[in-house]
Amino acid sequence: MQLLTFLLLVMAPLSLGASTIEEIVVTADLKEKQEIDIASSVFVLSEEAIEAREASHLEDVVNSIPNLNFASGSNRARFFQIRGVGERSQFASPANPSVGFLVDEVDFSGAGTIASMLDVEQIEVFRGPQGTRYGASALGGLIKVKTRDPNPERELELRITQGQHATKGFDLIINTPVSEQLLLRAAFNEQESDGYMYNQFQNRDDTNGRDESTSRIKIRWLPADEWAVDLSLANIKIDNGYDAFSLDNNRITLSDEPGFDRQDSKYVSMKSKWSGRNYEITGIFGAANSDIGYGYDEDWSFTGIHPFGYTSTDHYLRERKTRSAEFRINTLSEFGWVAGIYYFDSNEDLVREYTFLANNFSSTYQFKSYAVFAESEIELLEGTSLSVGMRFEKRETSYEDSEGIEFSPSENFWGGELSLKKDLYENFLAYTSVARGFKAGGFNIDGTLDSDLREFDEEYLIEYEAGFKGSLFKNSLQLRLAIFKDDRRDQQVKSSIVRPRPDGSTEFIDFLGNAAEGTNKGLEGSIGWEINPTWRLTFDAGLLKATFDQYTNEFGENLSGRDQAHAPRYMASAGLRFSHGRWKATLTVDTKDEFYFSDRHGVKSERATLANFSLVYFSAPWQIKLWARNLGDEDYQTRGFGSFGNDPRKLYITEPYYQLGEPRIAGVTLQFFLRD
């Protein structure tokens, strides 16, 4: 807040209205709309904001998006929480995501490791349940990574990056029209770093390293003026180490068998859109095959570190296949309707290789979802409209494993949204809404769990939201404000049990269960001020109070009134951009409150404030950028455990352990760009 006050005082003498902020079109809704016309809290992060941080992955920009948090527990951010709703990890048990995650039109919910920022146009974050748009996989909200589409220009872009901690990057982007009806765009990149940890036992600094590549080809076919077909093909390869936890809670590890965090995903999607005089027909098809490998050195040390020490590794190898299809039709009038059908098929095979298992554990988990949805908007009075949306979804699930456990539940859900919006005056909108989201139930499959901990029920969320959004001074000042309250019913909660082994070490068993009730409430606000063509100021903030109304954990502890895990009370980001002639500079400051890491213990993160900076000089066709993330080199935690002991040197006393976020990374990026 002090930074914002300072910036306002500095900028006060500068003229208003000399420049305007570009309108943003959102693509993840049932209809493509300008963000200002959507009666909901939607945050869109632009390509300019992504490039200012030299972000290579979604986790590099998460702290700039209020009320969006993430949990590590792997090399990369894979699990996200919106307004306090979302998963934090996945091991042997099947996991149903609470936050939907799309790359273009392909569903990667629960597999966010592949969230590369190569050639990304914008990131769209829908906060709150998407009961009509996306159903059971978006109880807490939806994140869409939108990459750039082919265009009629000839473009060539080459980027080379060098930075601290052996950070290297290479990007190549080619855009070319093959003909008037056929456009092509191809993007390729390689990213590497040492992973910011030093393994003292092996005398290596790359056991937590990163080796990531993305290849993407997009084709746009225009068979007629009113018809467009978009085809995307991609291959994302992640081959990262996982050696992130230290017995001494620093960046020095002792592992003799460091882990890994890998994902090899191939996907294809096709989107066909035909626009007639009054109607638009859209068909979307997506398919993805992913090999996902995750494993770690469970003892975080080496054999022989202590007479009471143990040696163990735990590896999870998954093959995941998803197929989706959606067909919808909508009117092109300002007030109209949209209706459609949706199908999703997910199949996941798991092999677990664990030191303390006599034989490898294997399982097959498949679910199919069938849905119909519709949304209609009608004008009640001039400038006042009512929107009603509904979705009915049926999910059929099957599960079997090598322990002889089988489940095959079938569930029916419904969700939707009712919203009322009012045009206050030109370019200003007020709205209020009620939405119902849902999430499928499931089952815990660990062989040592008690029978009453096996299954858990579906969860429902009722959200009440009100807000306004608009622009002033000829669109040079944009304002957004939303206030919300979520009532969570049969809330699914991640718990765990610690059980001693015969050798004196401990086993850590995760499982999901249902709490009675929870309430998540807060607000989100954004200010974008294009003071003039030289200066731009942004400020985004979120307040959140996510608490259990009634919940007693597995230890008999009454947590009613306590904050839910990974739900910081506040998040904020302030940014200042300077652009003049051949120079551009950007300074951003992100801050986040402390938060609990788990619902089974009281260990918290520390409050963190991170500053980021970039300075660009361009002289066509060249551009050079100096950049830095976490300028103050602040140590901050992204994952934590606090209810078990893992250090034989201390006789396994219970103490907290933390995974640290990215340290200061500074570097230089050279870019070559041609456009014909």
C-alpha positions in Angstrom: 0.0 0.0 0.0 2.9 2.4 0.7 4.3 1.6 -2.7 0.9 2.4 -4.3 0.7 5.7 -2.4 4.2 6.7 -3.5 3.4 5.9 -7.2 0.2 7.9 -7.1 2.0 10.9 -5.8 4.7 10.7 -8.4 2.3 10.3 -11.2 -0.3 12.9 -10.1 1.1 15.8 -12.2 0.9 13.7 -15.4 -2.0 14.2 -17.8 -5.0 11.8 -17.9 -6.6 10.5 -21.1 -3.6 10.7 -23.3 -3.7 6.9 -24.0 -6.3 4.1 -23.8 -6.2 0.6 -22.5 -6.9 -2.1 -25.2 -10.2 -4.0 -24.7 -9.7 -7.7 -23.8 -11.6 -10.5 -25.5 -12.0 -13.6 -23.3 -12.2 -17.0 -25.1 -12.9 -19.4 -22.3 -16.5 -18.4 -21.8 -19.4 -20.1 -23.8 -19.3 -17.1 -26.1 -16.2 -15.0 -26.9 -16.8 -11.7 -25.1 -15.1 -8.6 -24.0 -14.1 -9.1 -20.4 -16.0 -6.0 -19.4 -19.3 -7.6 -20.5 -18.9 -10.8 -18.3 -20.9 -10.6 -15.1 -18.2 -12.4 -13.1 -14.7 -11.9 -11.7 -12.3 -12.6 -14.5 -8.6 -11.8 -14.4 -6.7 -11.7 -17.7 -2.9 -11.5 -17.7 -1.5 -10.1 -20.9 1.4 -11.2 -23.1 3.1 -7.9 -22.1 2.9 -8.8 -18.4 4.2 -12.3 -19.0 7.2 -11.1 -21.0 8.0 -8.4 -18.4 8.8 -11.1 -16.0 10.6 -13.3 -18.6 8.2 -16.0 -17.4 8.8 -19.5 -18.8 6.1 -21.2 -16.8 2.8 -20.3 -15.2 4.2 -20.4 -11.7 6.5 -17.4 -12.6 3.4 -15.2 -12.8 1.0 -16.8 -10.3 1.8 -14.3 -7.5 0.6 -11.4 -9.7 -3.0 -12.9 -9.9 -4.9 -12.1 -6.7 -6.6 -15.1 -4.9 -4.7 -17.6 -7.1 -2.2 -19.7 -5.2 -0.3 -22.9 -6.0 1.2 -25.8 -4.1 4.6 -27.3 -5.0 5.6 -30.6 -3.6 7.2 -31.3 -7.0 9.7 -29.4 -9.1 7.0 -27.3 -10.9 3.7 -25.9 -9.8 1.1 -28.5 -10.7 -1.8 -27.8 -8.4 -3.7 -24.5 -8.2 -6.1 -23.0 -5.7 -8.6 -20.2 -6.6 -10.2 -18.4 -3.7 -8.9 -21.2 -1.4 -10.4 -24.0 -3.4 -8.2 -26.6 -5.0 -5.9 -29.6 -4.5 -2.4 -29.6 -3.2 -1.0 -32.9 -4.2 -1.7 -36.3 -5.7 0.0 -39.7 -4.9 -1.6 -43.1 -5.4 -5.3 -42.2 -4.9 -7.3 -40.8 -7.9 -7.8 -37.1 -7.7 -10.7 -35.1 -9.1 -9.5 -31.5 -9.8 -11.3 -28.5 -8.3 -9.7 -26.0 -10.7 -10.0 -26.6 -14.4 -6.9 -26.1 -16.5 -6.9 -25.7 -20.2 -4.1 -25.2 -22.7 -6.0 -23.7 -25.7 -8.9 -26.2 -26.0 -7.2 -29.2 -24.3 -8.0 -30.3 -20.7 -4.9 -30.7 -18.5 -6.7 -30.3 -15.1 -4.4 -31.7 -12.4 -1.4 -31.8 -14.8 -0.3 -28.1 -14.8 3.4 -29.1 -15.0 3.2 -28.4 -18.7 2.1 -24.8 -18.3 4.8 -23.4 -20.6 4.5 -19.7 -21.5 5.9 -20.1 -25.0 4.0 -17.8 -27.5 1.2 -17.2 -25.0 -1.3 -14.5 -25.8 -3.0 -14.3 -22.5 -3.9 -16.2 -19.3 -7.6 -16.1 -18.4 -8.6 -16.9 -14.8 -12.3 -17.3 -14.1 -12.6 -17.1 -10.3 -15.5 -19.0 -8.7 -17.5 -22.1 -9.7 -18.0 -22.6 -13.4 -21.1 -24.8 -13.1 -22.5 -24.0 -16.5 -19.3 -23.6 -18.5 -17.1 -26.4 -17.2 -18.9 -28.5 -14.6 -17.3 -30.9 -12.2 -13.7 -29.9 -12.9 -14.1 -26.3 -12.1 -15.6 -26.1 -8.6 -13.2 -23.3 -7.7 -12.6 -21.8 -11.1 -11.0 -22.2 -14.4 -7.5 -21.3 -15.8 -7.0 -21.1 -19.6 -3.6 -20.6 -21.2 -4.4 -19.0 -24.6 -1.6 -19.2 -27.2 -1.3 -17.0 -30.2 -3.3 -18.0 -33.3 -1.9 -17.8 -36.9 -2.3 -14.5 -38.6 -1.9 -13.2 -42.2 1.5 -11.6 -41.5 4.9 -13.2 -42.1 6.8 -13.2 -38.8 10.0 -14.6 -37.6 11.0 -14.4 -33.9 14.2 -15.7 -32.3 14.9 -15.4 -28.5 18.0 -16.4 -26.6 18.2 -16.2 -22.8 21.0 -16.5 -20.3 20.7 -16.1 -16.6 21.8 -17.1 -13.1 21.6 -20.6 -11.9 22.5 -22.0 -15.3 19.3 -20.5 -16.7 19.1 -20.9 -20.5 16.4 -20.4 -23.0 15.9 -20.6 -26.8 12.6 -19.7 -28.6 11.8 -19.9 -32.3 8.5 -18.7 -33.6 7.5 -18.7 -37.3 4.2 -17.4 -38.6 3.4 -17.5 -42.3 0.4 -17.6 -44.6 0.5 -20.6 -46.9 -2.4 -19.1 -48.9 -5.3 -16.8 -48.3 -7.3 -19.6 -46.8 -4.5 -21.4 -45.0 -2.4 -19.8 -42.2 0.4 -21.5 -40.2 2.2 -20.7 -36.9 4.9 -22.8 -35.4 6.6 -22.3 -32.0 9.5 -24.2 -30.4 11.5 -23.7 -27.2 14.0 -25.1 -24.8 14.4 -24.1 -21.2 17.0 -25.2 -18.6 18.2 -24.3 -15.2 20.0 -26.0 -12.3 16.9 -25.9 -10.0 18.4 -23.7 -7.3 19.5 -26.5 -4.9 23.0 -28.0 -4.1 23.3 -31.7 -3.3 26.2 -31.9 -0.9 26.3 -35.7 -0.8 26.7 -35.9 -4.6 28.5 -32.6 -5.0 26.1 -31.6 -7.7 24.0 -28.5 -8.3 21.6 -30.0 -10.8 19.7 -32.7 -8.9 16.7 -30.4 -8.8 17.4 -29.1 -12.3 15.0 -28.3 -15.1 15.0 -29.4 -18.7 11.8 -28.4 -20.6 10.9 -28.2 -24.2 7.7 -27.2 -26.1 6.9 -27.7 -29.8 3.6 -26.4 -31.1 2.1 -26.1 -34.6 -1.2 -24.2 -35.2 -3.1 -24.1 -38.5 -6.0 -21.9 -39.4 -8.1 -22.9 -42.4 -10.6 -20.4 -43.8 -12.8 -22.5 -46.2 -15.4 -19.6 -46.4 -15.9 -16.1 -45.1 -18.2 -17.4 -42.4 -16.2 -20.5 -41.5 -12.9 -21.0 -39.6 -11.2 -24.2 -38.5 -8.3 -24.1 -36.1 -6.0 -27.1 -35.6 -3.3 -27.4 -32.9 -0.7 -30.0 -32.4 1.9 -30.0 -29.6 4.4 -31.9 -27.7 5.6 -30.8 -24.3 8.5 -32.6 -22.7 9.4 -32.0 -19.0 12.4 -33.8 -17.7 13.1 -32.2 -14.3 14.8 -33.4 -11.2 13.1 -33.4 -7.8 15.4 -32.8 -4.9 13.8 -29.9 -3.2 13.5 -30.8 0.6 16.4 -30.4 3.0 16.7 -31.9 6.4 18.2 -28.5 7.5 15.5 -26.4 5.7 18.0 -24.7 3.4 19.1 -25.1 -0.2 21.5 -27.9 0.6 20.3 -31.5 0.2 21.8 -34.8 1.1 19.9 -37.2 -1.1 21.7 -40.2 -2.6 18.8 -41.1 -4.9 17.3 -37.7 -6.0 13.8 -37.8 -7.4 12.3 -36.7 -10.7 9.3 -34.7 -12.0 8.6 -35.6 -15.6 5.8 -35.1 -18.1 5.7 -36.0 -21.8 2.4 -34.8 -23.3 1.2 -34.9 -26.9 -2.0 -33.2 -27.8 -4.2 -32.3 -30.7 -7.2 -30.1 -30.8 -9.6 -28.8 -33.4 -12.1 -26.0 -33.2 -14.5 -25.3 -36.0 -16.7 -22.2 -35.9 -19.3 -21.3 -38.5 -21.1 -18.0 -38.3 -24.4 -17.4 -40.1 -26.7 -14.4 -40.2 -28.2 -15.1 -36.7 -26.4 -18.2 -35.4 -23.0 -19.4 -34.6 -22.1 -23.1 -34.5 -19.0 -24.3 -32.7 -17.4 -27.8 -32.5 -14.4 -28.5 -30.3 -12.4 -31.7 -30.1 -9.4 -32.5 -28.1 -7.1 -35.4 -27.3 -4.0 -35.8 -25.2 -1.6 -38.6 -24.2 0.7 -38.0 -21.3 3.4 -40.0 -19.6 3.8 -38.5 -16.1 6.6 -39.6 -13.8 7.0 -38.3 -10.2 9.4 -39.7 -7.6 11.5 -38.7 -4.6 14.0 -39.9 -2.1 11.8 -40.4 0.9 14.5 -40.2 3.5 16.0 -37.0 2.0 19.5 -38.3 2.8 22.0 -41.0 2.1 22.5 -44.5 3.3 24.6 -44.5 6.4 24.0 -40.9 7.5 23.1 -42.2 11.0 22.8 -45.7 12.6 19.1 -45.1 13.0 18.7 -43.9 9.4 16.5 -45.7 6.7 16.6 -45.8 2.9 13.5 -45.4 0.8 12.3 -44.1 -2.6 8.8 -43.6 -3.8 8.0 -43.4 -7.5 4.6 -42.8 -9.3 4.5 -43.6 -13.0 1.3 -42.6 -14.9 -0.1 -43.0 -18.4 -3.0 -40.6 -18.9 -5.2 -40.3 -21.9 -8.0 -37.8 -22.3 -10.6 -37.3 -25.1 -13.1 -34.5 -25.2 -15.8 -33.2 -27.6 -18.1 -30.2 -27.4 -20.8 -29.0 -29.7 -22.7 -25.8 -29.1 -24.9 -23.3 -31.0 -25.6 -19.7 -30.0 -27.4 -16.7 -31.3 -25.3 -13.7 -32.4 -27.6 -11.1 -31.0 -26.6 -9.1 -27.9 -29.3 -10.8 -25.9 -29.7 -14.5 -26.9 -28.9 -18.0 -25.9 -26.4 -20.8 -26.2 -26.9 -24.5 -25.8 -24.7 -27.5 -26.2 -23.5 -31.0 -25.3 -20.2 -32.1 -23.9 -18.3 -35.4 -23.6 -15.1 -36.2 -21.7 -13.2 -39.4 -21.3 -10.2 -39.8 -19.0 -8.1 -43.0 -18.5 -5.2 -43.1 -16.1 -2.9 -46.1 -15.5 -0.6 -46.0 -12.5 2.4 -48.0 -11.4 3.8 -47.2 -7.9 7.4 -48.4 -7.1 7.9 -48.1 -3.4 10.6 -49.5 -1.2 8.3 -50.8 1.4 5.9 -52.6 -1.0 6.6 -56.3 -1.6 5.4 -55.8 -5.2 4.7 -52.8 -7.3 1.3 -51.4 -6.9 -0.8 -50.8 -10.1 -4.2 -49.3 -10.8 -6.5 -48.2 -13.6 -8.8 -45.2 -13.1 -11.3 -44.1 -15.8 -14.2 -41.8 -15.8 -16.6 -40.6 -18.5 -18.6 -37.4 -18.3 -21.7 -36.5 -20.3 -23.2 -33.1 -20.0 -25.8 -30.8 -21.6 -25.8 -27.1 -20.9 -27.7 -24.0 -21.8 -27.5 -20.3 -21.1 -29.9 -17.5 -22.0 -29.7 -13.7 -21.5 -32.8 -11.5 -21.7 -33.2 -7.8 -21.5 -35.6 -6.8 -18.6 -35.4 -3.1 -19.0 -33.1 -0.9 -21.1 -29.6 -1.4 -19.8 -30.7 -4.2 -17.5 -30.4 -7.9 -18.4 -30.9 -11.3 -16.7 -28.8 -14.3 -17.5 -29.7 -17.9 -16.6 -27.4 -20.9 -17.1 -27.8 -24.6 -16.3 -25.7 -27.7 -16.7 -26.6 -31.3 -16.1 -23.7 -33.8 -15.9 -23.5 -37.5 -15.5 -20.2 -39.2 -14.5 -19.5 -42.9 -14.7 -16.3 -44.0 -12.9 -14.4 -47.3 -12.8 -11.4 -48.2 -10.7 -9.5 -51.4 -10.0 -6.0 -52.1 -8.6 -3.5 -54.8 -7.8 -4.8 -55.0 -4.2 -8.2 -56.2 -5.4 -10.0 -52.9 -4.7 -12.7 -52.0 -7.2 -15.1 -49.1 -7.4 -17.6 -48.2 -10.1 -19.9 -45.4 -8.9 -22.2 -43.4 -11.1 -23.1 -39.8 -10.1 -25.4 -37.1 -11.4 -24.9 -33.4 -10.9 -26.4 -30.1 -11.7 -25.0 -26.6 -11.5 -25.6 -23.2 -13.0 -25.7 -19.5 -12.5 -28.2 -16.7 -12.3 -26.9 -13.2 -12.8 -28.3 -9.7 -13.1 -26.3 -6.9 -14.7 -27.0 -3.2 -15.1 -25.3 -0.7 -17.4 -24.7 2.2 -15.1 -23.6 4.4 -17.9 -21.3 4.1 -20.9 -18.5 1.6 -20.3 -19.6 0.8 -16.7 -21.3 -2.3 -15.5 -22.7 -3.5 -12.2 -23.7 -7.1 -11.6 -24.8 -9.6 -9.0 -24.9 -13.4 -9.3 -25.6 -16.7 -7.6 -23.8 -19.8 -8.9 -23.8 -23.5 -8.0 -20.7 -25.6 -8.6 -20.1 -29.3 -8.0 -17.3 -31.8 -7.7 -17.4 -35.5 -7.9 -16.8 -37.8 -4.9 -14.2 -40.5 -4.9 -12.3 -43.1 -3.0 -9.0 -43.5 -1.1 -7.1 -46.7 -2.1 -4.1 -46.9 0.2 -4.0 -50.5 1.4 -3.4 -49.6 5.1 -6.3 -47.3 5.4 -9.3 -48.2 7.6 -12.5 -49.1 5.7 -14.4 -46.0 7.0 -11.8 -43.8 5.4 -12.1 -45.4 1.9 -14.8 -43.3 0.3 -15.8 -39.7 0.3 -18.8 -37.8 -1.0 -19.3 -35.2 -3.7 -18.9 -31.5 -2.8 -21.1 -28.6 -3.7 -20.5 -24.9 -3.5 -23.0 -22.0 -3.6 -21.4 -18.7 -4.5 -22.9 -15.2 -4.1 -21.0 -12.4 -5.9 -21.5 -8.8 -6.7 -19.3 -6.3 -8.4 -18.7 -3.6 -10.9 -16.3 -3.0 -13.8 -15.7 -0.3 -16.2 -13.5 2.5 -17.6 -13.2 6.2 -17.1 -11.4 9.1 -18.9 -11.9 7.8 -22.4 -10.9 4.2 -21.4 -7.5 5.3 -19.9 -8.5 4.2 -16.3 -10.0 0.8 -15.8 -11.6 -0.4 -12.5 -12.7 -3.8 -11.3 -14.2 -4.8 -8.0 -15.9 -8.0 -6.9 -17.1 -9.2 -3.5 -18.0 -12.9 -3.0 -19.1 -15.4 -0.4 -18.9 -19.2 -1.0 -20.8 -21.7 1.1 -19.1 -25.1 0.8 -21.2 -28.2 1.5 -19.6 -31.6 2.3 -16.3 -30.0 1.7 -13.5 -32.4 0.6 -10.5 -32.0 2.8 -7.0 -33.5 2.4 -5.9 -35.3 5.6 -3.2 -37.8 6.4 -2.2 -40.4 8.9 1.3 -41.0 10.3 2.0 -44.6 11.2 5.3 -46.1 12.6 7.1 -48.8 10.7 8.9 -51.7 12.5 12.3 -50.1 11.8 11.3 -47.0 13.7 10.7 -44.8 10.7 7.3 -43.4 9.8 4.8 -43.8 7.0 2.9 -40.8 5.8 -0.5 -41.7 4.3 -2.7 -39.1 2.5 -6.4 -39.4 2.1 -9.4 -37.3 1.3 -12.5 -36.9 3.5 -15.5 -34.6 3.9 -15.8 -31.8 6.4 -19.2 -30.6 7.3 -19.1 -27.0 6.1 -16.8 -24.2 5.0 -17.1 -20.5 4.1 -14.8 -18.7 1.6 -15.4 -15.0 1.3 -13.5 -11.9 0.2 -13.0 -9.4 -2.5 -10.9 -8.7 -5.6 -10.0 -5.4 -7.1 -8.0 -4.1 -10.0 -6.9 -0.7 -11.3 -5.3 -0.1 -14.7 -4.3 3.5 -15.3 -2.8 4.4 -18.7 -1.6 7.8 -17.5 -0.2 8.7 -20.9 1.8 6.8 -23.6 4.9 6.8 -21.4 3.5 5.7 -18.0 1.2 3.0 -16.9 0.2 2.0 -13.4 -1.5 -1.2 -12.3 -2.7 -2.4 -8.9 -4.4 -5.8 -8.3 -5.4 -7.1 -4.9 -7.4 -9.9 -3.3 -8.7 -10.4 0.2 -9.8 -13.9 1.3 -11.1 -15.4 4.5 -11.5 -19.1 3.9 -12.5 -20.9 7.1 -14.0 -24.2 8.3 -17.4 -23.7 9.9 -17.5 -27.2 11.2 -14.6 -29.6 11.0 -12.8 -32.0 13.3 -9.8 -33.7 11.8 -8.6 -37.3 12.2 -6.8 -36.4 15.5 -10.0 -35.2 17.1 -8.9 -31.6 16.8 -11.7 -29.1 16.3 -10.6 -26.8 13.5 -13.9 -24.9 13.2 -13.1 -21.3 12.5 -9.5 -22.0 11.4 -8.3 -20.9 7.9 -8.3 -23.5 5.2 -4.9 -24.6 3.7 -3.2 -22.6 1.0 -5.6 -19.7 1.4 -3.6 -16.5 2.2 -5.7 -13.7 3.7 -4.3 -11.2 1.1 -2.5 -11.1 -2.2 -1.5 -7.9 -4.0 0.6 -6.9 -7.0 1.6 -3.3 -8.0 3.2 -2.5 -11.3 4.7 0.5 -13.0 5.6 0.6 -16.7 7.7 3.2 -18.5 7.8 3.3 -22.3 9.5 6.0 -24.3 11.2 5.8 -27.7 13.4 2.7 -27.8 13.2 2.1 -24.1 10.8 0.2 -21.9 11.1 -0.5 -18.1 8.7 -2.4 -15.8 8.8 -2.8 -12.0 6.3 -5.0 -10.2 6.0 -5.9 -6.6 4.0 -8.9 -5.4 3.0 -9.6 -1.8 1.3 -12.5 -0.2 0.1 -13.2 3.4 1.1 -16.3 5.4 -1.1 -19.4 4.9 -1.4 -22.9 6.4 0.2 -25.7 4.4 -2.2 -28.4 5.5 -5.5 -29.0 7.4 -3.8 -31.5 9.7 -1.1 -29.4 11.3 -0.5 -25.7 12.2 2.6 -25.0 10.1 2.4 -21.8 8.1 4.4 -20.1 5.3 5.9 -16.8 6.0 4.6 -13.5 4.5 6.5 -12.8 1.3 7.1 -9.7 -0.9 8.9 -10.2 -4.2 10.0 -7.5 -6.6 10.6 -8.0 -10.3 12.2 -5.8 -12.9 12.9 -5.6 -16.6 14.6 -3.1 -18.9 14.2 -3.3 -22.6 16.1 -1.5 -25.4 14.9 -2.2 -29.0 16.2 -1.2 -32.4 14.4 -3.1 -35.1 14.8 -6.0 -35.7 16.8 -6.4 -32.4 15.8 -6.2 -28.8 17.8 -6.7 -25.6 16.2 -7.2 -22.2 17.8 -7.2 -18.8 15.5 -8.8 -16.2 15.3 -10.1 -12.7 12.7 -12.0 -10.6 12.8 -11.8 -6.8 15.1 -8.9 -6.7 15.6 -9.0 -3.0 16.5 -12.7 -3.1 13.9 -13.5 -0.5 13.5 -17.0 0.8 9.8 -17.9 0.7 8.0 -21.2 1.1 5.8 -22.9 -1.5 5.1 -26.2 0.4 5.5 -27.4 3.9 5.1 -30.3 6.3 4.9 -30.1 10.0 3.7 -33.3 11.6 6.4 -35.9 11.1 10.1 -36.4 11.7 12.5 -37.4 9.0 16.0 -36.6 10.5 17.7 -39.6 12.2 20.4 -37.2 13.5 17.7 -35.8 15.7 16.1 -39.2 16.5 13.1 -38.3 14.2 11.7 -35.6 16.3 8.7 -33.9 14.8 9.6 -30.6 13.1 8.5 -28.5 10.2 10.1 -28.9 6.7 9.7 -26.4 3.8 10.2 -26.3 0.1 11.6 -23.0 -1.0 10.5 -20.9 -4.0 12.7 -19.5 -6.7 15.6 -17.3 -5.4 16.8 -14.2 -7.3 17.2 -14.9 -10.9 18.7 -12.2 -13.1 19.5 -12.6 -16.8 19.6 -11.1 -20.3 17.4 -12.0 -23.3 18.3 -11.1 -26.9 15.4 -11.1 -29.4 15.4 -10.9 -33.2 12.0 -10.1 -34.8 11.0 -9.7 -38.4 7.6 -8.9 -39.8 6.7 -8.7 -43.5 
